[in-house]
């Protein structure tokens, strides 16, 4: 692994941000690196996305974080947001990864997640950790946290598209290994 390289993967919805991230994790774990952090996973019903789980990558523990049927004072689009699930699983996973993992992953820093103050704090802490970090970013959000991440000198932002989504994970691993920049 190179120095504490931090890479943000951005792209339009459904471009393949999470796909690219999962492929990179697979390659890193094949190299016997300990990866930790949080992943969001779609909840599908009849081939339609109806919500998201938040999952601790290391423990595989997950909870419903957003759902069409969830009653909540926090709404993003059609989804009610359960900030408690994000705190119990996501925030805890990020803090554990910052302390124990060799590589930290955050999927995703997006509209739903930034509603949670403790999540925002955990992302900032992970960015300050002296460890490689991979995160997926909402492409168009003007939220201050996302703008701060994009402006950081130590974060390289790469855009995933349907055209490059199969090759991008290999490029990311080479960057993380210090072979290219």
TALIN-V679128 format. One record per backbone hydrogen bond with DSSP energy under -0.5 kcal/mol. CO is the residue of the C=O (numbers start at 1). NH is the residue of the N-H. E is the energy in kcal/mol with one decimal. If there is no record, write none. Layout:
BEGIN
CO/NH/E  CO/NH/E
END
This chain:
BEGIN
3/5/-3.1  5/133/-2.2  6/156/-2.8  7/135/-2.5  8/10/-0.6  8/158/-3.2  9/137/-2.7  10/160/-3.3  11/139/-0.7  12/15/-2.0  16/20/-2.7  17/21/-2.4  18/22/-2.9  19/23/-2.0  20/24/-2.2  21/25/-2.6  22/26/-2.4  23/27/-2.1  24/28/-2.8  25/29/-3.0  26/30/-1.7  27/31/-1.0  28/31/-0.6  28/33/-2.0  29/32/-1.7  33/35/-0.7  34/102/-2.9  34/103/-1.8  36/105/-2.4  37/57/-2.7  38/107/-1.9  39/55/-3.0  41/53/-3.2  42/44/-0.6  43/50/-3.1  43/51/-0.9  45/48/-1.2  48/45/-2.7  50/68/-2.5  51/43/-2.9  52/65/-2.8  52/66/-2.0  53/41/-2.1  54/63/-1.9  55/39/-2.4  55/57/-0.7  56/60/-2.8  61/56/-2.7  63/54/-2.5  65/82/-3.3  66/52/-2.8  67/70/-1.2  67/80/-2.7  69/71/-0.5  70/72/-0.5  73/75/-0.7  74/81/-2.6  76/79/-2.1  79/76/-2.4  80/67/-1.9  81/83/-0.8  82/85/-0.5  82/86/-1.4  83/87/-2.4  84/88/-3.1  85/89/-2.4  85/90/-0.7  86/91/-2.6  87/92/-1.2  89/93/-2.4  90/94/-2.4  91/95/-2.3  92/96/-2.4  93/97/-2.5  94/98/-2.4  95/99/-1.2  96/100/-2.9  97/101/-1.5  102/132/-0.7  103/36/-2.4  104/134/-2.8  105/38/-1.8  106/136/-2.4  108/110/-1.0  109/138/-2.1  110/114/-2.2  112/115/-1.2  113/116/-1.9  115/117/-0.7  116/120/-2.1  117/121/-2.4  118/122/-2.2  119/123/-2.5  120/124/-2.2  121/125/-2.4  122/126/-2.4  123/127/-2.4  124/128/-1.3  125/129/-0.9  126/129/-0.5  129/131/-1.7  132/104/-2.5  133/7/-2.7  134/106/-2.3  135/9/-3.4  136/109/-3.0  137/11/-0.6  143/147/-2.5  144/148/-2.6  145/149/-2.4  146/150/-2.4  147/151/-1.6  148/152/-1.0  149/152/-0.8  152/155/-0.9  154/6/-0.8  154/156/-0.5  155/157/-0.6  156/8/-2.7  156/158/-0.5  158/10/-2.8  161/165/-1.6  164/167/-0.6  164/168/-3.0  165/169/-0.5  167/170/-0.8  167/171/-1.6  168/172/-2.7  169/173/-2.2  170/174/-2.0  171/175/-2.4  172/176/-2.8  173/177/-1.9  174/179/-2.5  174/180/-0.9  175/178/-1.6  176/2/-3.8
END
